Each structure stands twice: as structure tokens, then as C-alpha cells.
Amino acid sequence: MAWLLVIVAGLLETGFAVCLKLSHGFTRLWPTIAFCIFALGSFGLLTLALRRLDVGPAYAVWTGIGAAGTAIYGMIFLGDVVSTLKIVSISLVIIGVVGLQLSGSAH
């Protein structure tokens, strides 16, 4: 259950990063409100998950989902540049997170 919280928190991190961009420096009301909701949800779920998980692997999964998700969202929906290097780099982030998780202690 704790890992499910981390995964959802990572998806919410993607949401708050995208809303941060769409808020244009907190000058647009609805993206700013959405940013606050996503950020509070993300940090709240991560906090709950850290009651049962080691901080290193949990934080790596959270940030990895957020970073990869945000980059992918940007390429698909926001017109960010798509390149082979960017795709390979996102893949390496995901591989690194999985590797860190697999190397951690079992609970």
C-alpha cells in the first residue's frame, strides 16, 4: 500500500510541475490553484508512505515518476522538443529508479 501512495504522489508531482508552468509565475488563477492542490496531495501522500518506507528508494521513485512524467507530458501536450537523447535520458531515469528500488532492503 505504501508503494501505491508513492506512485500516486509521483503522478501528482507531474501534475504540480505542469500546473506550475501553466500558472505563468502564479499569475493565472486556476493553474495556480491546481498547482497548490497537486503539490499538497503529492507531499501529503509521500509523507504517509515514508512512515513505512526507506526514504532513499521512496524519494527516488517519487522524483523519477515526477521527472519522467513531466518530460513526457511536455513533449506530448506542451510542444517540448522531442529528441533521441531526451527519450534515452528519460529511460535512464526510469532504469535508475527501478535499480535503486531493487537494491533496497525488503520490508
C-alpha positions as CSV (number, residue, x, y, z in Angstrom):
1,M,0.0,0.0,0.0
2,A,2.8,2.4,0.8
3,W,4.3,2.0,-2.7
4,L,0.9,2.8,-4.2
5,L,0.9,6.0,-2.3
6,V,4.4,6.8,-3.7
7,I,3.2,6.1,-7.2
8,V,0.2,8.3,-6.9
9,A,2.3,11.0,-5.2
10,G,4.7,10.9,-8.2
11,L,1.8,11.3,-10.6
12,L,0.6,14.3,-8.6
13,E,4.1,15.7,-8.8
14,T,3.8,15.6,-12.6
15,G,0.5,17.5,-12.2
16,F,2.0,20.2,-10.0
17,A,5.0,20.7,-12.2
18,V,2.8,21.1,-15.3
19,C,0.5,23.5,-13.4
20,L,3.5,25.5,-12.3
21,K,4.4,26.1,-15.9
22,L,0.8,26.9,-16.9
23,S,0.4,29.3,-14.0
24,H,3.0,31.7,-15.6
25,G,4.6,32.6,-12.4
26,F,1.4,32.3,-10.3
27,T,-0.3,35.0,-12.5
28,R,-3.1,32.7,-13.7
29,L,-5.6,31.7,-11.0
30,W,-6.8,28.2,-11.9
31,P,-3.4,26.7,-12.8
32,T,-2.1,28.2,-9.5
33,I,-5.0,26.7,-7.5
34,A,-4.4,23.3,-9.3
35,F,-0.7,23.6,-8.5
36,C,-1.5,24.0,-4.8
37,I,-3.9,21.1,-4.8
38,F,-1.5,18.8,-6.6
39,A,1.5,19.8,-4.5
40,L,-0.3,19.3,-1.2
41,G,-1.6,16.0,-2.4
42,S,1.8,14.8,-3.6
43,F,3.7,15.9,-0.5
44,G,0.9,14.5,1.8
45,L,0.9,11.1,0.2
46,L,4.7,10.9,0.1
47,T,4.7,11.8,3.8
48,L,2.3,9.0,4.6
49,A,4.3,6.5,2.5
50,L,7.5,7.4,4.3
51,R,6.1,6.1,7.6
52,R,6.7,2.6,6.2
53,L,9.4,3.0,3.5
54,D,13.1,3.9,3.4
55,V,13.5,7.5,2.4
56,G,16.1,6.9,-0.4
57,P,14.2,4.5,-2.6
58,A,10.8,6.1,-2.0
59,Y,12.1,9.6,-2.8
60,A,13.8,8.3,-5.9
61,V,10.6,6.7,-7.2
62,W,8.6,9.8,-6.4
63,T,11.0,12.1,-8.2
64,G,11.6,9.7,-11.0
65,I,7.9,9.4,-11.8
66,G,7.6,13.2,-11.5
67,A,10.6,13.9,-13.7
68,A,9.8,11.4,-16.4
69,G,6.1,12.1,-16.3
70,T,6.6,15.8,-16.6
71,A,9.1,15.4,-19.5
72,I,6.7,13.1,-21.3
73,Y,3.7,15.3,-20.7
74,G,5.7,18.3,-22.0
75,M,6.7,16.5,-25.2
76,I,3.1,15.3,-25.9
77,F,1.0,18.2,-24.8
78,L,3.1,21.3,-24.4
79,G,5.3,21.2,-27.6
80,D,8.5,20.5,-25.8
81,V,11.3,19.3,-28.2
82,V,11.4,15.5,-28.7
83,S,14.8,14.1,-29.3
84,T,16.5,10.7,-29.1
85,L,18.7,12.0,-26.3
86,K,15.7,13.1,-24.3
87,I,14.0,9.7,-24.7
88,V,17.2,7.9,-23.8
89,S,17.6,10.1,-20.7
90,I,14.1,9.6,-19.5
91,S,14.6,5.8,-19.9
92,L,17.8,6.0,-17.9
93,V,16.0,7.9,-15.1
94,I,13.4,5.1,-15.0
95,I,16.0,2.4,-15.1
96,G,17.9,4.1,-12.3
97,V,14.8,4.3,-10.1
98,V,14.0,0.7,-10.7
99,G,17.6,-0.3,-9.9
100,L,17.6,1.7,-6.7
101,Q,14.3,0.1,-5.7
102,L,15.5,-3.4,-6.4
103,S,18.7,-2.8,-4.5
104,G,16.9,-1.7,-1.3
105,S,16.0,-3.7,1.7
106,A,12.8,-5.6,1.7
107,H,10.0,-4.7,4.2
